[in-house]
Amino acid sequence: MQHKAFRISGFIMVLVALLVAAATIAVVAVNVGVSGSNDAAIGVAVAVGTLLLVLIATGFIVISPNDARVIQFFGKYVGTIGEPGFHWTWPLTEKTKISKRVRNFESNRLKVSDADGNPVEIAAVVVWRVVDTYAAKFAVDDFAHFVEVQAETAVRHLATSYPYEAHASGRASLRDSASVSDELTAELRERVILAGVEVVESRITHLAYAAEIAQAMLARQQAQAIVAARSTIVEGAVGMVSSALEQLSEQGVVELDEERKAQMVSNLLVVLCGDRNAQPVVNAGTLY
């Protein structure tokens, strides 16, 4: 599991490196200035000083905000450094950079069949970030590619679980963006937790019928819209006719028998429900 690696301030180790270099130079200078200089002592001092400086130099590391370094010592994981700044850690270690910044990508437009068997095109945008550097480095081969593949799988599963649009009241559909997006986010979080990744948000960005049935689906939607509009018109017309008959009866404007009421209702419904303007006919004679 992820844990913090050993680190100290890089500036302290810069000072240590300068002291090592100064000590090496001093030893060499002392031995050179003495009569009958000891070449072996000079060689040892230079070798030791150079080795220490090389070891110190391999431990320096600079980390930017929202970045992290996974530290490995000859293949063994020794920890993660996530604090921004100039640090020094174990020398001769491999330091792998992993960004913890928020990332996002949009999936390809996938062609799948919805819950009703209709082919649809769907795409989604996923916002994510790394929260566990150990899992991101060692649990999967390429965590960014892993997230993209899992996102495509989750989008496909979501599209096959819901219809494009709900024809029955109370049934969820892909067009219910809020609930569908929440379910997509929850499923993605379960899929990518293995890679140490957290899904911040996901949204469907493209949703449409496939080209081969788009025209037929448009005709069906238009027909449904016409039926719904006609239903509203008829409901309103019936209410108007009922109100008219009640007012005529209450105010005693005219007395109508059942046959005349039926004829009046028929005429009013034709006028109110027709999609063309009524053409009045003036009857100059009797009603019959």
N, C-alpha and C positions, 0 to 999 in steps of 0.2 A: 504494500500500500504506500501511498504518497506520504513522505515525511521530509522534514527540513534537513538540508545538508549542512555540514560544518562550514562556517564562513567568518571572516573578520574583515575589518575595514581595509580596503586596498591601499589607502594612504599610509597606514601603519607598516604594511609590508614594503612599500616604496622606501620608507625610511630605513627599514631593516636591510633592504638591498643596497642602499647607499652606504650603510655602515659596513656591510660585508665587503663592498668594493673598496672602501677607504682602508679597512683592515688589511686587505690583500695588498693594496698598493704600499701601505706602511711596512708590512713584512718584507716585501721585495726591496723597498728602499733601504731598510736597515741592513739587509743582507748584502746588498750591492755596495753600500758605503763602507762596510767593514773590510779590512784587508784580509785577503784569503777568503773571499765570499763563498758561501756554501751554495753551490748550484742545485744540489738536491733539495735543500730547504726552499729555495725559490720556486723550483718546479712543483713541489708539493703545495706550496701556498697558492700558486697560480691555478693549479688543477682544482684544489678544494674550493677556492673562491669562485672559479668559473662554474663548477658544478652547482654550488649553492645558488648562484645568480640564475642559472638556467632553471633550476627547480622552482625558485621563487617566481620567475617570469611565466612559467606554465600554469601558475595558479591564479593569475589575474583574470577578472571577468567584469564586464560592464553590462548591466541589465537596464533596459528601458521600462517605463511604466506599462503594466499589463503584458509583460513578457515574463518568461520563466526559463530556467536552464535545468535540464535533467542531467545530473552528475553521475558518471560511471567510471569506476576504477578498474581497468582491465576487464570490462564486461560486467562487473558487479555494480548494481544500483546502490549508491551511497546516499542519495537524497535529492531534493529539489530546492533550488534557490529562486524565490519569487519576488523578493524585495528589490525595488529599483535602486540603482546606485553603483558605486565602484567597490567591488569585493575581491577578496582573495580566499580561495578554497584549496582543497587538496591538490598538490601538483601531479602532473602526469595523468590527469583525468580527462575523459571525453565529456564535453559540455554540449548537449543538444538543445537548440533553441526551440521552444514551443510557445506560440502566441496564445495569450488568454483573452485577446480582444474579441468583441462580439462580431460575428460574421453572418453573412446571409447569402443565399443563392436561390434561384428560381429553377424548379425542376422542368424537364422537357414536357412538352404537351403530349400527354399519354392518351392513346385511344383504347378505351375499355368499355365493357358492357355494364350498365347500371343494374340495380336490383330487378328492374322490369325487363331486362334483356335488350334495352335500347343502346346502341353504340354512342358513346359521348366522348368528347375531348376535354381533358382536365389537366390543370397545372397548378402548382402551389409554390409559395415562397416560404422558406424556412429560415428562422433567425436562431443562431446557436453560438455556443462558446465552450471552450475547454475548462473544466473545473478540477479534473484529476489528471495531472501530467503523467503519473506513473502508468495509469490505464491507457492514456492516449499514446504513450510511447511503446509499451510492451504488450498490451492486451490485443491490439489489432495491428495489421501491417501498415495501413495508411488510414488514419482516423478521418481525414477529410473526405476521402473517397468512400469510406464506410458510411458516413452520414448521408452522402448523396444517394447511395444505393438503398439504404434503409428508408430514406424519405420517399423514393420512387415506389418502393414496396408498400409503404403505408398509404400513399395516395391511391394506388391501385386497389388496395383492400377497402379503403373508404368508399371509392366509387362503386364497387360491386355490392356494398352493404346498403346503399340508399338509392331510391329512384331519383331521376333528374328533377322531377317535380311531383308533388303529392297531389293525387286526384281525389283522395279521401281526406276529410278533415281529421286533424289530430295525428296525421302520419308525417314523420320528418322526411326531408328531402335534401338533396345536395344544394339546393338554392337557399336553404336556411343557414346562412353563412356563419352566424354566431355559434350555434350548437355544433355544427359540423367541424368548424375550425378548432373548437375546444377538444372534441374527440380526436381529431388528427394530432393535435399537440400532445395529448395524453399518450396516445399510441407511440408517437415518435420518441417520447421521453423513455418509455420502457424499452424500446428497441436500441437506443444509442447509449444507454447508461453503461453498458459493457465497455465502451470506448472512452469513458470518463468525460462524456459530453453532456451538456445540459441544453435542452431545447427551450429557448425563451418564448418563442411565438411561432405560429404557422398560420398562413391564410391562403385560401383558394384565390388565385389570381385570374384563372381562365376556366370557364365552364360553358360548353356549348354542345349541341347535338352534332354528331358526325355529319359530314357533307352529304352522304348518301341518303340520309333520312331527314335532313334539316327542313326541306321544303314540305314534306308530309307533316312533320311536327308543327311547323308554322301554320299550316292549314287547320290542324286540329286545335291549336291554341286560338286561332281566329274564330273557329266554330264555337268553341267553349265560351269565348268572350261574347259572341252574338247571342247565344242561348241565355247567358247570364243577364245580358242587357234586356232581352225580350222579357225575361222573367220579372225583372224589376219594373218594366213598363206595364206589363199585364197586372202586376200586383197594385201598382199605383192607379191604373185605370179602373180596376174593380172597386177600389176605395172611393174614387171620384164618383163613379156611377151610383154606388150605394148611398153616398152622401147626397147626391142630387135627388134621388128618389125620396130620401127621408125628408129633405127640405121641402120638396114639392108637396108631400103629404102633410107635413106639419103646418105649412103656411096656407094650405088650401088653394094653391094656385090652379090646380086642375085635378080632376078625379080620373084616374086611369084604371081600367080593368086589367086583368092579368095578361091578356093578349097584347094590349097596348104597352104595358110595362115591358113585356118581352121584346117588342119591336123597338122600344126606346133604348133598352139595354143593348140590343144588337147594334143599333145605329151609333150609340156613344162609344162602344168598344171598337167599332170599325174606325171611327174618327180618331180615338185616342191611341190605338195600337197600330194603326197603319203607318207605313214608312213614307207615305206621300201625303201632300196636302189634300184635305177633303174638298170635293166638288159639290157644293150645295145644290139641291133640287127644290124649287119652289112649287108647292102643290097649291094650285088655285082652287081646287075643288074640295071634296070631303076627304076624310082620312082613309076611306075605303074606295 
